[in-house]
Amino acid sequence: MYFPGLWTVKQIGLDLRRAFGSKPAEPVFLITYHKVATVLLRKVMMEVAEKIGWRYTSTMVVAEDIPKKTDVLHVIHGTGTKDFFSSGKKGIRIIRDPRDVIVSGFLYHQRCSEKWCINSDFTNPSHPFPQVPWPLDGLDLDTKENYVASLDGLSYQEKIRSLDREEGLIFEMDGFAKITIDEMISWEQQDSVLTIKMEDLIGDFDGQFEKIFRWLEIEDEYIASCLEIAVAHDMNRMGDEQIASNPHISTGKLRKWEEYFTPNVSKAYQERFADAHKKLGYE
C-alpha cells in the first residue's frame, strides 16, 4: 500500500547518496549544442547524477549562473553569458564538425516533432518560443523577425521539406545550424573547461566518458558504475533496429558531410563560414 508523504526506498537511497556520497567541490556544467551529442549527454548524466546523488538541471536558454540545489547544469544549446563561462567553474564542452552539424540538422528537422520546428503560428508580434528556437528567444526583436521572415509563413519543417537537397542544406546553414556554428566558433577557451570533439567521444566512447567523469571529479569508487550507465547509450553497441528506433539518430554514420556537400553546397558553406571547421580543429 502506498502512503502519500512517505519516502520510497528509491528516494531514501537517493537522499542518502546526496548526504554521504560523491559531491563536486563546486557545481559543474556541461555545454552541448543542437545536434552535438545533447541527447546522449543528457541521458547519461541524468542517470549518473541519480546514481551518485548529484542534482542535475538543464537549461534551454542563456545560462547566467548555476541554480541553487544544482550540482551539474547542462547548457543544452551552448548559450551563456561571458561572465558565466569565464567564472572558473569546471565544465565539459562538446563540439562537432560544423559541416556535419549542417547535414545532421538538415536530416533531423525534416522528421522531428520539436515545437519550434513544427510551429506555423506567427501571430504573436513579439515572436517568443516556439515561434523561434530557444537560443533566439531572448534576443532582440529584429533578429527574431528576420528568422520568422526566412520561413515565408511556413514552419521550419515545412520550409525545409519544400526544398531540394542542395537548397535544404543551404537553408539549414542559414537556420539553426548557423546558431550552433556561431556559438561554437565564438567560444573563448577556458582552462577550467575541457573541450571534447563529438567524433572522439563516439570513436573512443569508454575512454572519453571516463575522461569526462574524472574531469568532473566524480570519485573513483563510482567511475565503473558510471561507465556501465554510459555504455547503454553507445551507438557503436546498438543494433540496426535500435538505431532506427532512435529519432535523434539519422543514420549510424557520424561523418556524413562528404556525401552531402556538392560543389554548390561547399561554396555556400565557404561564403558563410570560411574555415570555421579549421578553427575548431577539423581538417
C-alpha positions as a LaTeX table, in Angstrom:
\begin{tabular}{lrrr}
\hline
Residue & $x$ (\AA) & $y$ (\AA) & $z$ (\AA) \\
\hline
Met1 & 0.00 & 0.00 & 0.00 \\
Tyr2 & 1.23 & 3.50 & $-0.84$ \\
Phe3 & 1.02 & 6.24 & 1.80 \\
Pro4 & 1.34 & 9.78 & 0.44 \\
Gly5 & 4.12 & 11.72 & 2.12 \\
Leu6 & 6.26 & 8.66 & 2.94 \\
Trp7 & 9.59 & 8.26 & 1.19 \\
Thr8 & 10.02 & 5.45 & $-1.27$ \\
Val9 & 13.01 & 3.13 & $-0.94$ \\
Lys10 & 14.44 & 4.70 & $-4.10$ \\
Gln11 & 14.06 & 8.22 & $-2.68$ \\
Ile12 & 15.66 & 7.22 & 0.63 \\
Gly13 & 18.63 & 5.77 & $-1.25$ \\
Leu14 & 18.99 & 8.91 & $-3.35$ \\
Asp15 & 18.82 & 11.17 & $-0.29$ \\
Leu16 & 21.48 & 9.08 & 1.46 \\
Arg17 & 23.78 & 9.32 & $-1.56$ \\
Arg18 & 23.29 & 13.08 & $-1.62$ \\
Ala19 & 24.12 & 13.28 & 2.07 \\
Phe20 & 27.09 & 10.92 & 2.17 \\
Gly21 & 28.09 & 10.15 & $-1.42$ \\
Ser22 & 30.12 & 11.85 & $-4.11$ \\
Lys23 & 29.72 & 15.62 & $-4.31$ \\
Pro24 & 31.60 & 18.06 & $-6.56$ \\
Ala25 & 33.70 & 20.59 & $-4.66$ \\
Glu26 & 31.86 & 23.25 & $-6.68$ \\
Pro27 & 28.89 & 22.91 & $-9.04$ \\
Val28 & 29.93 & 21.98 & $-12.58$ \\
Phe29 & 28.38 & 22.42 & $-16.01$ \\
Leu30 & 28.04 & 20.67 & $-19.38$ \\
Ile31 & 27.91 & 22.53 & $-22.69$ \\
Thr32 & 26.38 & 20.89 & $-25.74$ \\
Tyr33 & 24.77 & 22.33 & $-28.86$ \\
His34 & 21.82 & 21.38 & $-31.06$ \\
Lys35 & 22.77 & 18.16 & $-32.91$ \\
Val36 & 26.01 & 17.90 & $-30.92$ \\
Ala37 & 25.55 & 14.96 & $-28.51$ \\
Thr38 & 22.91 & 16.81 & $-26.49$ \\
Val39 & 20.57 & 13.85 & $-26.02$ \\
Leu40 & 23.46 & 11.47 & $-25.34$ \\
Leu41 & 24.94 & 13.67 & $-22.61$ \\
Arg42 & 21.52 & 14.35 & $-21.10$ \\
Lys43 & 20.60 & 10.68 & $-20.85$ \\
Val44 & 23.97 & 9.62 & $-19.46$ \\
Met45 & 24.38 & 12.46 & $-16.98$ \\
Met46 & 20.81 & 12.29 & $-15.68$ \\
Glu47 & 21.31 & 8.61 & $-14.85$ \\
Val48 & 24.80 & 9.19 & $-13.49$ \\
Ala49 & 23.56 & 12.04 & $-11.29$ \\
Glu50 & 20.83 & 9.85 & $-9.84$ \\
Lys51 & 23.30 & 7.02 & $-9.29$ \\
Ile52 & 25.84 & 9.07 & $-7.34$ \\
Gly53 & 23.46 & 11.52 & $-5.66$ \\
Trp54 & 24.15 & 14.64 & $-7.72$ \\
Arg55 & 21.37 & 17.04 & $-8.69$ \\
Tyr56 & 21.10 & 17.52 & $-12.46$ \\
Thr57 & 19.42 & 20.56 & $-14.03$ \\
Ser58 & 19.25 & 21.63 & $-17.68$ \\
Thr59 & 18.52 & 24.95 & $-19.33$ \\
Met60 & 17.43 & 25.76 & $-22.87$ \\
Val61 & 18.14 & 29.48 & $-22.62$ \\
Val62 & 21.19 & 31.63 & $-21.91$ \\
Ala63 & 22.96 & 30.43 & $-18.77$ \\
Glu64 & 23.91 & 33.15 & $-16.32$ \\
Asp65 & 24.76 & 31.04 & $-13.27$ \\
Ile66 & 24.27 & 27.57 & $-11.83$ \\
Pro67 & 20.97 & 27.50 & $-9.90$ \\
Lys68 & 20.85 & 26.67 & $-6.22$ \\
Lys69 & 20.46 & 22.99 & $-5.32$ \\
Thr70 & 22.18 & 22.03 & $-8.58$ \\
Asp71 & 25.41 & 20.04 & $-8.82$ \\
Val72 & 25.60 & 19.81 & $-12.59$ \\
Leu73 & 23.98 & 22.26 & $-15.02$ \\
His74 & 23.51 & 21.14 & $-18.62$ \\
Val75 & 23.52 & 24.12 & $-21.00$ \\
Ile76 & 21.56 & 22.47 & $-23.81$ \\
His77 & 22.22 & 24.96 & $-26.63$ \\
Gly78 & 25.64 & 26.15 & $-25.53$ \\
Thr79 & 24.38 & 29.67 & $-24.83$ \\
Gly80 & 25.66 & 31.50 & $-21.80$ \\
Thr81 & 26.96 & 34.86 & $-20.67$ \\
Lys82 & 30.68 & 35.59 & $-20.93$ \\
Asp83 & 30.86 & 36.06 & $-17.17$ \\
Phe84 & 29.34 & 32.62 & $-16.58$ \\
Phe85 & 31.64 & 30.75 & $-18.96$ \\
Ser86 & 34.73 & 32.57 & $-17.64$ \\
Ser87 & 33.74 & 32.17 & $-13.98$ \\
Gly88 & 36.34 & 29.45 & $-13.35$ \\
Lys89 & 33.72 & 26.81 & $-12.68$ \\
Lys90 & 34.63 & 23.39 & $-14.00$ \\
Gly91 & 32.88 & 22.25 & $-17.16$ \\
Ile92 & 32.77 & 19.95 & $-20.17$ \\
Arg93 & 32.13 & 21.22 & $-23.68$ \\
Ile94 & 31.27 & 19.02 & $-26.67$ \\
Ile95 & 31.85 & 20.27 & $-30.24$ \\
Arg96 & 31.29 & 18.78 & $-33.69$ \\
Asp97 & 32.49 & 19.36 & $-37.24$ \\
Pro98 & 30.26 & 22.25 & $-38.39$ \\
Arg99 & 29.71 & 20.60 & $-41.77$ \\
Asp100 & 28.17 & 17.59 & $-40.06$ \\
Val101 & 26.10 & 19.89 & $-37.83$ \\
Ile102 & 24.53 & 21.20 & $-41.04$ \\
Val103 & 23.85 & 17.76 & $-42.52$ \\
Ser104 & 22.56 & 16.31 & $-39.25$ \\
Gly105 & 20.21 & 19.26 & $-38.77$ \\
Phe106 & 19.00 & 19.05 & $-42.36$ \\
Leu107 & 18.06 & 15.39 & $-41.92$ \\
Tyr108 & 16.63 & 15.71 & $-38.41$ \\
His109 & 14.49 & 18.77 & $-38.99$ \\
Gln110 & 12.59 & 17.06 & $-41.80$ \\
Arg111 & 11.15 & 14.50 & $-39.39$ \\
Cys112 & 11.39 & 15.79 & $-35.80$ \\
Ser113 & 8.44 & 16.92 & $-33.69$ \\
Glu114 & 10.11 & 19.69 & $-31.69$ \\
Lys115 & 7.67 & 22.53 & $-31.10$ \\
Trp116 & 9.75 & 25.30 & $-32.64$ \\
Cys117 & 10.32 & 23.19 & $-35.77$ \\
Ile118 & 6.68 & 22.38 & $-36.49$ \\
Asn119 & 5.22 & 25.72 & $-35.37$ \\
Ser120 & 3.45 & 27.67 & $-38.11$ \\
Asp121 & 1.61 & 30.20 & $-35.94$ \\
Phe122 & 3.46 & 33.52 & $-36.04$ \\
Thr123 & 0.63 & 35.74 & $-34.80$ \\
Asn124 & 2.37 & 36.88 & $-31.61$ \\
Pro125 & 4.27 & 40.04 & $-32.68$ \\
Ser126 & 6.98 & 39.55 & $-30.05$ \\
His127 & 7.83 & 36.14 & $-31.56$ \\
Pro128 & 8.51 & 34.12 & $-28.40$ \\
Phe129 & 9.39 & 30.41 & $-28.40$ \\
Pro130 & 8.12 & 28.30 & $-30.22$ \\
Gln131 & 7.83 & 30.89 & $-32.97$ \\
Val132 & 11.61 & 30.97 & $-32.76$ \\
Pro133 & 14.04 & 28.35 & $-31.38$ \\
Trp134 & 15.10 & 28.62 & $-27.74$ \\
Pro135 & 18.52 & 30.22 & $-28.46$ \\
Leu136 & 16.77 & 33.14 & $-30.20$ \\
Asp137 & 14.01 & 33.56 & $-27.63$ \\
Gly138 & 15.87 & 36.13 & $-25.52$ \\
Leu139 & 17.42 & 38.07 & $-28.39$ \\
Asp140 & 16.32 & 41.37 & $-29.92$ \\
Leu141 & 13.14 & 41.62 & $-31.97$ \\
Asp142 & 14.97 & 42.36 & $-35.25$ \\
Thr143 & 16.83 & 39.04 & $-35.03$ \\
Lys144 & 13.62 & 37.16 & $-34.34$ \\
Glu145 & 11.75 & 38.95 & $-37.11$ \\
Asn146 & 14.50 & 38.10 & $-39.62$ \\
Tyr147 & 14.27 & 34.46 & $-38.62$ \\
Val148 & 10.48 & 34.39 & $-38.99$ \\
Ala149 & 10.68 & 36.18 & $-42.37$ \\
Ser150 & 13.04 & 33.47 & $-43.68$ \\
Leu151 & 10.29 & 30.87 & $-43.22$ \\
Asp152 & 7.84 & 32.53 & $-45.64$ \\
Gly153 & 4.89 & 31.78 & $-43.38$ \\
Leu154 & 5.74 & 28.07 & $-43.14$ \\
Ser155 & 7.01 & 26.06 & $-40.22$ \\
Tyr156 & 10.75 & 25.37 & $-40.27$ \\
Gln157 & 9.94 & 21.77 & $-41.14$ \\
Glu158 & 7.53 & 22.66 & $-43.93$ \\
Lys159 & 10.10 & 25.06 & $-45.37$ \\
Ile160 & 12.98 & 22.59 & $-45.38$ \\
Arg161 & 10.77 & 19.85 & $-46.82$ \\
Ser162 & 9.73 & 22.16 & $-49.67$ \\
Leu163 & 13.31 & 22.50 & $-50.90$ \\
Asp164 & 15.53 & 20.14 & $-52.87$ \\
Arg165 & 18.57 & 18.71 & $-51.10$ \\
Glu166 & 21.05 & 21.43 & $-52.02$ \\
Glu167 & 18.60 & 24.22 & $-51.22$ \\
Gly168 & 17.61 & 22.49 & $-47.98$ \\
Leu169 & 21.21 & 22.21 & $-46.81$ \\
Ile170 & 21.80 & 25.89 & $-47.56$ \\
Phe171 & 18.58 & 26.81 & $-45.74$ \\
Glu172 & 19.82 & 24.83 & $-42.73$ \\
Met173 & 23.14 & 26.70 & $-42.93$ \\
Asp174 & 21.23 & 29.95 & $-42.54$ \\
Gly175 & 18.87 & 28.48 & $-39.94$ \\
Phe176 & 19.53 & 26.52 & $-36.77$ \\
Ala177 & 22.95 & 25.30 & $-37.90$ \\
Lys178 & 24.15 & 28.91 & $-38.07$ \\
Ile179 & 23.13 & 29.43 & $-34.44$ \\
Thr180 & 25.15 & 26.39 & $-33.40$ \\
Ile181 & 28.21 & 27.14 & $-35.54$ \\
Asp182 & 28.35 & 30.77 & $-34.40$ \\
Glu183 & 28.21 & 29.64 & $-30.77$ \\
Met184 & 30.95 & 27.04 & $-31.24$ \\
Ile185 & 33.43 & 29.32 & $-33.01$ \\
Ser186 & 32.86 & 32.30 & $-30.71$ \\
Trp187 & 33.94 & 30.27 & $-27.67$ \\
Glu188 & 36.91 & 31.63 & $-25.73$ \\
Gln189 & 38.99 & 28.80 & $-24.32$ \\
Gln190 & 38.89 & 28.39 & $-20.55$ \\
Asp191 & 41.38 & 26.30 & $-18.59$ \\
Ser192 & 38.56 & 25.10 & $-16.36$ \\
Val193 & 36.54 & 23.73 & $-19.30$ \\
Leu194 & 37.53 & 20.53 & $-21.12$ \\
Thr195 & 36.54 & 20.52 & $-24.81$ \\
Ile196 & 35.90 & 17.14 & $-26.45$ \\
Lys197 & 35.04 & 16.51 & $-30.08$ \\
Met198 & 31.85 & 14.53 & $-30.58$ \\
Glu199 & 33.74 & 12.42 & $-33.12$ \\
Asp200 & 36.28 & 11.43 & $-30.45$ \\
Leu201 & 33.51 & 10.79 & $-27.95$ \\
Ile202 & 31.80 & 8.33 & $-30.28$ \\
Gly203 & 35.06 & 6.80 & $-31.54$ \\
Asp204 & 36.55 & 6.21 & $-28.08$ \\
Phe205 & 33.36 & 6.01 & $-26.08$ \\
Asp206 & 34.60 & 4.39 & $-22.85$ \\
Gly207 & 37.85 & 6.33 & $-22.75$ \\
Gln208 & 36.28 & 9.73 & $-23.36$ \\
Phe209 & 33.46 & 9.20 & $-20.88$ \\
Glu210 & 35.95 & 8.15 & $-18.24$ \\
Lys211 & 37.86 & 11.36 & $-19.00$ \\
Ile212 & 34.61 & 13.33 & $-18.56$ \\
Phe213 & 33.77 & 11.68 & $-15.26$ \\
Arg214 & 37.26 & 12.23 & $-13.88$ \\
Trp215 & 37.38 & 15.85 & $-15.08$ \\
Leu216 & 34.13 & 16.47 & $-13.21$ \\
Glu217 & 35.82 & 14.92 & $-10.15$ \\
Ile218 & 33.46 & 12.02 & $-9.71$ \\
Glu219 & 35.04 & 9.83 & $-7.07$ \\
Asp220 & 36.98 & 6.72 & $-8.14$ \\
Glu221 & 34.58 & 4.33 & $-6.45$ \\
Tyr222 & 31.77 & 5.47 & $-8.78$ \\
Ile223 & 33.65 & 5.52 & $-12.10$ \\
Ala224 & 32.98 & 1.89 & $-13.04$ \\
Ser225 & 29.24 & 2.12 & $-12.36$ \\
Cys226 & 29.05 & 5.42 & $-14.25$ \\
Leu227 & 30.72 & 3.80 & $-17.25$ \\
Glu228 & 28.18 & 0.98 & $-17.12$ \\
Ile229 & 25.45 & 3.60 & $-17.40$ \\
Ala230 & 27.16 & 5.30 & $-20.34$ \\
Val231 & 27.74 & 2.07 & $-22.27$ \\
Ala232 & 23.99 & 1.50 & $-22.57$ \\
His233 & 23.83 & 4.65 & $-24.75$ \\
Asp234 & 26.79 & 3.85 & $-27.02$ \\
Met235 & 25.68 & 3.99 & $-30.66$ \\
Asn236 & 28.52 & 1.65 & $-31.62$ \\
Arg237 & 27.00 & $-1.05$ & $-29.43$ \\
Met238 & 23.46 & $-0.61$ & $-30.78$ \\
Gly239 & 21.88 & $-2.88$ & $-33.36$ \\
Asp240 & 20.32 & $-1.57$ & $-36.58$ \\
Glu241 & 16.80 & $-1.76$ & $-35.14$ \\
Gln242 & 17.77 & 0.18 & $-32.03$ \\
Ile243 & 19.42 & 2.89 & $-34.13$ \\
Ala244 & 16.40 & 3.07 & $-36.47$ \\
Ser245 & 14.05 & 3.49 & $-33.49$ \\
Asn246 & 16.00 & 6.45 & $-32.09$ \\
Pro247 & 14.58 & 9.67 & $-33.56$ \\
His248 & 17.74 & 11.62 & $-32.76$ \\
Ile249 & 19.98 & 9.38 & $-34.88$ \\
Ser250 & 19.62 & 9.94 & $-38.63$ \\
Thr251 & 21.96 & 7.10 & $-39.58$ \\
Gly252 & 24.62 & 5.07 & $-37.82$ \\
Lys253 & 27.23 & 7.13 & $-39.67$ \\
Leu254 & 28.67 & 10.06 & $-37.76$ \\
Arg255 & 30.62 & 11.71 & $-40.59$ \\
Lys256 & 28.19 & 12.48 & $-43.41$ \\
Trp257 & 29.16 & 15.84 & $-44.86$ \\
Glu258 & 31.40 & 14.48 & $-47.65$ \\
Glu259 & 28.40 & 12.65 & $-49.10$ \\
Tyr260 & 26.13 & 15.71 & $-48.96$ \\
Phe261 & 28.45 & 18.61 & $-49.76$ \\
Thr262 & 28.20 & 19.15 & $-53.51$ \\
Pro263 & 30.27 & 21.96 & $-55.09$ \\
Asn264 & 27.30 & 24.35 & $-54.68$ \\
Val265 & 26.83 & 23.44 & $-51.02$ \\
Ser266 & 30.57 & 23.68 & $-50.36$ \\
Lys267 & 30.66 & 27.12 & $-51.97$ \\
Ala268 & 27.73 & 28.30 & $-49.85$ \\
Tyr269 & 29.43 & 26.98 & $-46.71$ \\
Gln270 & 32.70 & 28.72 & $-47.60$ \\
Glu271 & 30.90 & 32.02 & $-48.18$ \\
Arg272 & 29.15 & 31.83 & $-44.80$ \\
Phe273 & 31.65 & 30.16 & $-42.51$ \\
Ala274 & 35.01 & 30.17 & $-44.32$ \\
Asp275 & 37.33 & 27.93 & $-42.29$ \\
Ala276 & 35.11 & 27.51 & $-39.23$ \\
His277 & 35.90 & 23.78 & $-39.13$ \\
Lys278 & 39.64 & 24.50 & $-39.01$ \\
Lys279 & 39.15 & 26.90 & $-36.11$ \\
Leu280 & 37.55 & 24.00 & $-34.26$ \\
Gly281 & 40.39 & 21.62 & $-35.10$ \\
Tyr282 & 38.95 & 19.82 & $-38.13$ \\
Glu283 & 40.66 & 19.39 & $-41.47$ \\
\hline
\end{tabular}
